[in-house]
Amino acid sequence: MTGIDDLLVARLGGVVAELAGAGVMVAGAWALGRIAGWAGVARDDRVRAYLEAALERAVDRALGQVPAGGESAGEVVPVATAYLRETVPQALKTLSIAPDTLDRMVEARLATRAAGSKPQRSSVQP
């Protein structure tokens, strides 16, 4: 090879190496994004399970605080939702649960209790 050929190979080799490096960085960023997505899903599942337990505690507590005979949903729901907003605000924020959605979640728990059964599966919907 001549000096020009060596120079051309050296420059092309540098460009190829830079392109390969950029490709590896893009692939790495993509892989990290996927891993972070999976981790986020696992975290959200843990937060949902935590919120499910808090909902049960909130309903139990609200039923215990409302005077006997006044166990209508209209009296229990505000007590339960206030408890949830006080005790698990970050879970509600993480799952983006609006106040009216929280009311419906508590009402659903009350309806399940009135029917005499406990839910078999998690039914928390953000």
Residue frames as qw, qx, qy, qz and C-alpha x, y, z in Angstrom:
[[0.000, 0.889, 0.457, 0.000, 0.00, 0.00, 0.00],
 [0.366, 0.491, -0.034, 0.790, 1.02, 3.52, -0.58],
 [0.148, -0.097, -0.471, 0.864, 0.98, 6.35, 1.93],
 [0.410, -0.080, -0.148, -0.896, -2.32, 7.61, 0.52],
 [0.672, -0.196, -0.657, -0.281, -3.90, 4.18, 0.89],
 [0.456, -0.175, -0.693, 0.530, -2.72, 3.97, 4.51],
 [0.073, 0.041, 0.237, -0.968, -4.13, 7.42, 5.22],
 [0.548, -0.120, -0.383, -0.733, -7.45, 6.53, 3.57],
 [0.654, -0.217, -0.725, 0.005, -7.74, 3.27, 5.54],
 [0.296, -0.132, -0.581, 0.746, -6.87, 5.05, 8.78],
 [0.258, 0.005, 0.068, -0.964, -9.50, 7.73, 8.22],
 [0.647, -0.140, -0.508, -0.551, -12.18, 5.28, 7.10],
 [0.558, -0.153, -0.768, 0.276, -11.35, 3.05, 10.06],
 [0.071, -0.078, -0.456, 0.884, -11.88, 6.01, 12.38],
 [0.473, -0.037, -0.162, -0.865, -15.24, 6.81, 10.80],
 [0.683, -0.132, -0.675, -0.245, -16.36, 3.18, 10.98],
 [0.411, -0.128, -0.723, 0.541, -15.27, 3.00, 14.61],
 [0.154, 0.039, 0.261, -0.952, -17.23, 6.17, 15.43],
 [0.614, -0.069, -0.370, -0.694, -20.33, 4.83, 13.68],
 [0.637, -0.131, -0.758, 0.056, -20.01, 1.52, 15.51],
 [0.212, -0.083, -0.600, 0.767, -19.62, 3.35, 18.81],
 [0.373, -0.006, 0.031, -0.927, -22.72, 5.42, 18.10],
 [0.674, -0.090, -0.588, -0.438, -24.63, 2.25, 17.22],
 [0.505, -0.135, -0.769, 0.368, -23.62, 0.60, 20.48],
 [0.021, 0.063, 0.412, -0.909, -24.71, 3.71, 22.41],
 [0.541, -0.046, -0.230, -0.808, -28.11, 3.73, 20.68],
 [0.689, -0.117, -0.700, -0.147, -28.60, 0.03, 21.36],
 [0.357, -0.088, -0.690, 0.623, -27.57, 0.53, 24.99],
 [0.235, 0.009, 0.203, -0.950, -29.98, 3.43, 25.43],
 [0.656, -0.087, -0.448, -0.601, -32.78, 1.36, 23.91],
 [0.626, -0.120, -0.757, 0.147, -32.01, -1.58, 26.23],
 [0.158, -0.071, -0.562, 0.809, -31.90, 0.67, 29.28],
 [0.424, -0.051, -0.065, -0.902, -35.24, 2.17, 28.27],
 [0.708, -0.126, -0.606, -0.341, -36.78, -1.29, 28.05],
 [0.499, -0.113, -0.728, 0.456, -35.37, -2.31, 31.43],
 [0.063, 0.018, 0.345, -0.936, -36.63, 0.91, 32.99],
 [0.574, -0.105, -0.310, -0.751, -40.07, 0.23, 31.48],
 [0.694, -0.167, -0.699, -0.035, -40.17, -3.24, 32.97],
 [0.327, -0.087, -0.614, 0.713, -39.04, -1.90, 36.33],
 [0.269, -0.070, 0.074, -0.958, -41.77, 0.75, 36.17],
 [0.683, -0.181, -0.503, -0.498, -44.41, -1.90, 35.56],
 [0.617, -0.172, -0.705, 0.304, -43.17, -3.91, 38.53],
 [0.114, -0.023, -0.416, 0.902, -43.16, -0.77, 40.68],
 [0.460, -0.134, -0.160, -0.863, -46.71, 0.11, 39.61],
 [0.703, -0.209, -0.650, -0.198, -47.85, -3.41, 40.48],
 [0.448, -0.158, -0.647, 0.597, -46.37, -3.05, 43.97],
 [0.119, -0.018, 0.184, -0.975, -48.05, 0.35, 44.38],
 [0.594, -0.189, -0.425, -0.657, -51.39, -1.12, 43.27],
 [0.659, -0.231, -0.705, 0.125, -51.06, -3.95, 45.80],
 [0.254, -0.091, -0.479, 0.835, -50.19, -1.42, 48.50],
 [0.321, -0.081, -0.060, -0.942, -53.22, 0.67, 47.55],
 [0.638, -0.234, -0.640, -0.358, -55.48, -2.40, 47.60],
 [0.525, -0.261, -0.679, 0.442, -54.48, -3.11, 51.20],
 [0.054, -0.072, -0.256, 0.963, -54.93, 0.57, 52.10],
 [0.454, -0.203, -0.379, -0.780, -58.44, 0.52, 50.57],
 [0.642, -0.327, -0.692, -0.039, -59.41, -2.41, 52.77],
 [0.389, -0.234, -0.517, 0.725, -58.04, -0.63, 55.86],
 [0.109, -0.058, -0.029, -0.992, -59.80, 2.60, 54.89],
 [0.564, -0.304, -0.506, -0.577, -63.17, 0.87, 54.51],
 [0.614, -0.323, -0.669, 0.267, -62.71, -1.00, 57.81],
 [0.263, -0.143, -0.348, 0.888, -61.76, 2.21, 59.58],
 [0.260, -0.144, -0.193, -0.935, -64.60, 4.22, 58.03],
 [0.615, -0.355, -0.618, -0.338, -67.18, 1.56, 58.93],
 [0.561, -0.315, -0.598, 0.478, -65.87, 1.64, 62.50],
 [0.166, -0.101, -0.198, 0.961, -66.11, 5.44, 62.74],
 [0.350, -0.264, -0.372, -0.818, -69.57, 5.95, 61.28],
 [0.441, -0.128, 0.578, -0.675, -72.28, 5.73, 63.95],
 [0.238, 0.161, 0.958, 0.011, -74.40, 2.58, 63.97],
 [0.371, 0.676, 0.609, -0.187, -77.20, 2.71, 61.47],
 [0.232, 0.891, -0.078, -0.382, -75.43, 5.38, 59.43],
 [0.551, -0.298, 0.656, 0.421, -73.43, 3.04, 57.27],
 [0.641, 0.716, 0.269, -0.071, -74.69, 4.38, 53.97],
 [0.724, 0.247, 0.174, 0.621, -72.12, 4.95, 51.25],
 [0.109, 0.857, 0.120, 0.489, -72.76, 8.68, 51.49],
 [0.492, -0.839, 0.179, -0.150, -71.34, 8.73, 55.02],
 [0.871, -0.290, 0.290, 0.270, -68.63, 6.07, 54.74],
 [0.715, 0.524, 0.153, 0.438, -67.04, 7.16, 51.44],
 [0.106, 0.905, -0.157, 0.380, -65.85, 10.61, 52.60],
 [0.636, -0.682, 0.355, -0.066, -64.32, 9.13, 55.77],
 [0.899, -0.008, 0.344, 0.270, -62.52, 6.38, 53.80],
 [0.599, 0.663, 0.096, 0.439, -61.26, 8.69, 51.06],
 [0.160, -0.925, 0.229, -0.258, -59.99, 11.21, 53.60],
 [0.784, -0.473, 0.392, 0.091, -58.06, 8.40, 55.29],
 [0.838, 0.274, 0.295, 0.369, -56.57, 7.31, 51.96],
 [0.336, 0.857, -0.016, 0.391, -55.58, 10.85, 50.97],
 [0.384, -0.848, 0.318, -0.183, -53.87, 11.22, 54.33],
 [0.766, -0.409, 0.493, 0.061, -52.10, 7.85, 54.50],
 [0.697, 0.066, 0.572, 0.426, -51.21, 6.97, 50.88],
 [0.288, 0.849, 0.037, -0.442, -50.95, 10.26, 48.96],
 [0.047, -0.577, 0.672, 0.462, -47.90, 9.16, 46.97],
 [0.348, 0.137, 0.915, 0.153, -49.60, 5.95, 45.80],
 [0.374, 0.746, 0.497, -0.239, -52.61, 7.97, 44.62],
 [0.141, 0.841, -0.257, -0.454, -50.29, 10.37, 42.82],
 [0.241, -0.364, 0.824, 0.361, -48.16, 7.61, 41.28],
 [0.292, 0.307, 0.891, 0.165, -51.23, 5.88, 39.87],
 [0.108, -0.061, -0.262, -0.957, -52.90, 9.21, 38.93],
 [0.157, -0.499, -0.852, 0.006, -56.10, 8.40, 40.79],
 [0.130, -0.413, -0.118, -0.894, -58.56, 11.28, 40.66],
 [0.270, -0.082, 0.602, -0.747, -60.86, 12.04, 43.62],
 [0.759, 0.113, 0.002, -0.641, -63.98, 10.78, 41.83],
 [0.710, 0.251, -0.653, -0.072, -62.17, 7.56, 40.90],
 [0.141, 0.203, -0.800, 0.546, -61.14, 7.12, 44.52],
 [0.548, -0.013, 0.340, -0.764, -64.78, 7.55, 45.57],
 [0.829, 0.197, -0.301, -0.428, -65.84, 4.85, 43.10],
 [0.504, 0.286, -0.790, 0.201, -63.12, 2.51, 44.35],
 [0.143, -0.111, 0.714, -0.677, -64.34, 2.88, 47.95],
 [0.696, 0.111, 0.105, -0.702, -67.97, 2.45, 46.84],
 [0.744, 0.252, -0.580, -0.216, -66.98, -0.75, 45.03],
 [0.260, 0.194, -0.843, 0.429, -65.37, -2.09, 48.22],
 [0.399, -0.002, 0.497, -0.771, -68.51, -1.24, 50.17],
 [0.778, 0.191, -0.197, -0.566, -70.69, -2.99, 47.59],
 [0.597, 0.250, -0.761, 0.047, -68.45, -6.07, 47.80],
 [0.002, 0.119, -0.774, 0.621, -68.73, -6.05, 51.58],
 [0.586, 0.079, 0.241, -0.770, -72.51, -5.68, 51.38],
 [0.791, 0.228, -0.429, -0.373, -72.65, -8.66, 49.03],
 [0.835, -0.439, 0.298, -0.147, -70.71, -10.65, 51.63],
 [0.925, 0.157, 0.104, 0.331, -67.67, -11.52, 49.57],
 [0.321, -0.728, 0.304, 0.524, -64.12, -10.29, 49.22],
 [0.587, 0.718, -0.254, -0.274, -62.68, -9.51, 45.77],
 [0.957, -0.034, 0.206, 0.202, -60.63, -12.36, 44.29],
 [0.666, 0.260, 0.163, 0.680, -58.37, -10.17, 42.17],
 [0.215, -0.427, -0.069, 0.876, -56.97, -6.69, 42.26],
 [0.307, 0.708, 0.590, 0.239, -59.37, -4.29, 40.57],
 [0.196, -0.743, -0.032, 0.639, -57.53, -0.99, 41.01],
 [0.545, 0.560, 0.392, 0.486, -57.71, 1.05, 37.85],
 [0.315, -0.307, -0.073, 0.895, -55.86, 4.35, 37.67]]
